[in-house]
Amino acid sequence: MKNTVLIVILLITVSGCGGNDEGNEAEINACVSRGVSYFKVIGSYPKLSSGKAARAVARERCKRTTTAF
């Protein structure tokens, strides 16, 4: 019984890990759009002061967390 419970927990944990599915990609794209809008409002679009493309920075941040913007 203990082994069965551990296997179920392991399967649930592993199934939660994975690549980007279409739903997640949609969330990332929405986050990137918010990021681009933010950078436009603060006057840092299309390039940030660091020289990096604002859209690329927004995508990097949004891939880490879709609540970045």
N, C-alpha and C positions, 0 to 999 in steps of 0.2 A: 504493500500500500504506500509506504514512504517513497519507494522508487517511482511509482506511478505519479505521485504528486510532484516530485522533483522533475520528472520528464515533462509533465504538462507545463510547469513553470518555465522550464528551459525553452520549450517550443514557443510559448507565448512571447518570451523575451526576444528570441531570435527572429520571430516573425515581425516584430516591431522594428527591427533593424533592416535597412535595405536602401536601395538606390532611390533616386527621385522618380516618383510616379507622376502621372499627368496632373493629378490634383495638387501635388506639392509644387510642380512646375508653374501651375497657375498662380499659386500663392506667392511664389518667388517673383513672377512677372508683375503681379500687382504691387508687391513691395518695391520692386525696381522703379515702377512708375511713380510711386510716392516719393522715392528717393530723388528721382530726376526733378520732380516738382519742387522738392525741398531745396535742392541745389540751385534751381532757377530763382527761387525766392530770395536766397541769400547772395545771389550774384556770382555763384561759382560754377556756372554751366556754360560751356561744355567741358572746360578744363578747371580742375582745382588748382589752388595755389602751389601744390606740390608738383604740378605738371601732369598728373594722372587724369585720365578721362573720367568725368563724373559718373557716367553710366556704368563703366567698368567697376568703379569703387562701390557704387550702389549694389551691383550684382554680387560682388564679393561679400558685402555685409549681409545681404539678403539670403545668401546661401548658408550663412552661419545661423541667422535667425530671421524669420519673416516678419518680426516685429521691430526690425531695425529702423524703419521709418513709419 
